[in-house]
Amino acid sequence: MYLTIRFTLIQRVKLYITFDFGLAATVMLFLQIDKDRRAFMIEEYEEKEKLPPEHYKNLLRILAKIGYQGALDDIIYYGDEAGNKRSQTTMTSVIQEYNMASKGLVRIKTRPIRFDEKARTCKKFLKDRVNEMPRFVISSNCTKFPTAVKACRFNKTGTDHVDNWATHKVNAWEYFVVHEFPLQKAGMVCIAPEEEYNKRNDQHSTLRNVIDTHRVKEEKNENKPAMHISDAWAYKR
């Protein structure tokens, strides 16, 4: 993560808006991803005790402020899966209310996300670099988010964030990261140096010789495995 001077929106680059919903606080973060898959946070928003139609009007004000000239339905929106739950009073969900307020143009995407997946993905994302530059850059216009990241803590069991003033900002950011920078588990096979040499130089090995090379002698527990299997995580895209 790197805090920089204020930068402006690039018109020909896709804009992302990611939400965390709630009456206590609703958060919207505005981001872009460049051709090198570096992410830039342009603007942040947080307001309390407002309904979706009011937040939607503020969304439009922010888009005008940052100079967005594209269509609303060209923006990619991410949010909390809990936003799909219907209110017993209105019989509509928060996500449906944003969709109705925008006349169908704001379509917020969600999916189930495990906490361990969020933690692993976001940790890699924060530490990652592209061409010796930070993968994630924050405009100095976003004054609250860096403080929120530092203040956010895991609970005692490590299964969720401690619910405090910082949680909503971090949650909104996590939905963006997990959707746009998903990780996949990759198995790595490290071949021992002597085996690597044999594979390159012994072109005439018989099948029997190869089997003997890898045979494990049960009576002696001295032999080290020829291969070491370990796990790694890499971006899917």
N, C-alpha and C positions, 0 to 999 in steps of 0.2 A: 504494500500500500504506500502511496506517495502523494503528499499534498502539494499542489502546485498553484501557480497564479490562476486567476480566473480565465477560462477559455470559452470560446463560443461554439454553438452547435454547428455541425457540418450538414448542409441541406441534403446532400445526396447520400448520406449514410443513415441507415435504419435507426429509428429512435425506439427506446424501450422505456416503459413506465411500469414500475413494480410496486405493489400495494401491500400494506398490512392493515386490516380492518379493525375497527372497534370504536365504541362510543368514548372510551377513555382517551383514545388517540388513534387517528387514522393517518397513516404515513404514505406518501408517494415519493419515489425516487426516480429521477430522469437520467437515463444513461445511453451511451452509444458505444459500438464496438467497431474498431477500425479494421483495415485489411489484414493486419498482422494479429488479429484477435486480441488486441489490447482494449480494455474497457475503461471508459471515462465517465465519471459521475458529474453531471452538469448542474443539476439543481435538486434541492430537497424541499419537502413540504410536510408539515405536521400541524394538525388542528384537532381540537377536542370538541366533543359534544355537538357535532354537526351531522346531518343526514347525508346520504349519498348524492342527492341532487345538488346540495350546497358544495360538497367536495368537487363534484363534476364542474360546476361553474368556476371554482378556483383552479381546477386543472386547465381549463380553457385560458384563464388569465396567465397562468405560468407559461403555457405554450406561446402566447403572444409576447410575453416578456423575453423568452429566450430566442424568439424569432423563427419559430417553426412555421413552415409554409406548406407542408404536405397535408394529406388527408388524414382525418382521425382514424380511419380504418386501415391506414398503412402502418400505424404504430403497433408494436407488439406489447401486450399487457400481461403481466403475471401477478398472481395473488395467492392468498392463503386458501386452502381447500375448505376451511371452515366458512368461507364466504358463500358457499353453495347451500348452506342450511337455511331453510325457510323460517321466517318469523311467524309465530302463531297469531300475531295481530294482523299483519298485512298479507300473510300467505305468500310472500315473495322473499327471495334471498337478497343479500347485499349486492351480489354480482348481477342479479337480474335488475336491480334498481339502477345500477350504473348503465346497464344496457338500455333500459327504458329511457333514462334521462338523456342519453346520447342518440336516441332513435335508432338503436341497433349498431352504432358505430364503434362503441367500446365493448370489446369482447375479451374478457379477462380469462386467461388460461390458468388452470390449476392441475395438480396431480398429487397423490399421496407421497409424502417425503418423510423418510425415517430420520430421527435426530442424528444418528451416527453417520448417515449419508451426508447430511448438511455439514456436520462438524468436519468430516474428512475432506469434503470438496472445498469448503471455504478456507480451511487451513492451507491447502495446497495453492489455492488461488491467490491468497494474500502473499505467500512467499515466492510465487512464480515470477520469472523474468523472461522477457522476449527481446532477443538481440541486446542483452545487457541492460534493458530498460524494464521498470516495473510493469507487470501485466495490468495492474489496477491503479488508476490515477484519479484523484479527487480534486475538483475545482475548489479554490479557496472560497468560492461563493457558498459552499456547503460547510457551514461552520459547526453544525451539531453532530454530523455523522461520525467524524473521527473520534470525538469524545465518547460517543455511544459505543463504538467498537471496543475502546479501552475499558469502558465501565461494565460491559456485558460479561457475566460470569455463568459458569455451569452450576447446577444445583449439586447437592451433596452426593447424589447417586450418579451424576454425569449423564442423566437421561433427558435433560432439557435446560433451557436458560432459567436463571433466577428472574422472576417477573419484576422488573423495575422500569424506570423511565427510559432506559436504553433499549429495552427488548423489542419494541415495535419497529424501530429504525433498522436494527440488525436483522430481524425476521424478514422485513421487506427486501433487504439486500440479498439475503440467503436464497429467497425464491428465484431471483434473477440468476444468481451464480449457478444454482443446481440445474436450472433449465438450460442455460446457455453454455455451461462448462462442465457437463456431466463427466464423471470418471467411470472407467471400466477396469476390472481387475485383469492384470496381465501376468501370466506365469513366465518367469525367467529361468533359463537353464544355463548354469555356469559349468562348462566342461573343464576338468582338471588339465593343467598344462601338458602333462605327459600323454594324456589321451588325445589332446588336440594334435600333438606331434605325431602320434601313431596314425591318426586319421588322415593326416596330410601325406605321410611318407610311405605307409605300408599299403600300397595300392593292390597288392596281391594276396591280402589276407583271406583265408577261407572262412566259411561260416563257422566251422568248429573253433578256429582261432579266436574269432570275435566273441563267441559264446564263452570260451575259456577266459578271455580277458575280463569279462563282466561277471564271471562266476563268483558267488559269495561263499566262502568256506565257513561252514557253520562251526567247525571245531575250533577255529581260531577267530577271535573277535578283534583282530588287529586291522583288517583291511578297511580303508576309508572309502566311502562311496565315490564312484567315478564322476557322478554328477550331483550338483546341489540344486534343489528346486526352491525358489523363493518367490514371494508375491510382490507385485508392484502395482501402482495405480497410474493410469495414463488417461488423458482426455479422449473422449469418444470421437470428437471431430477435430 
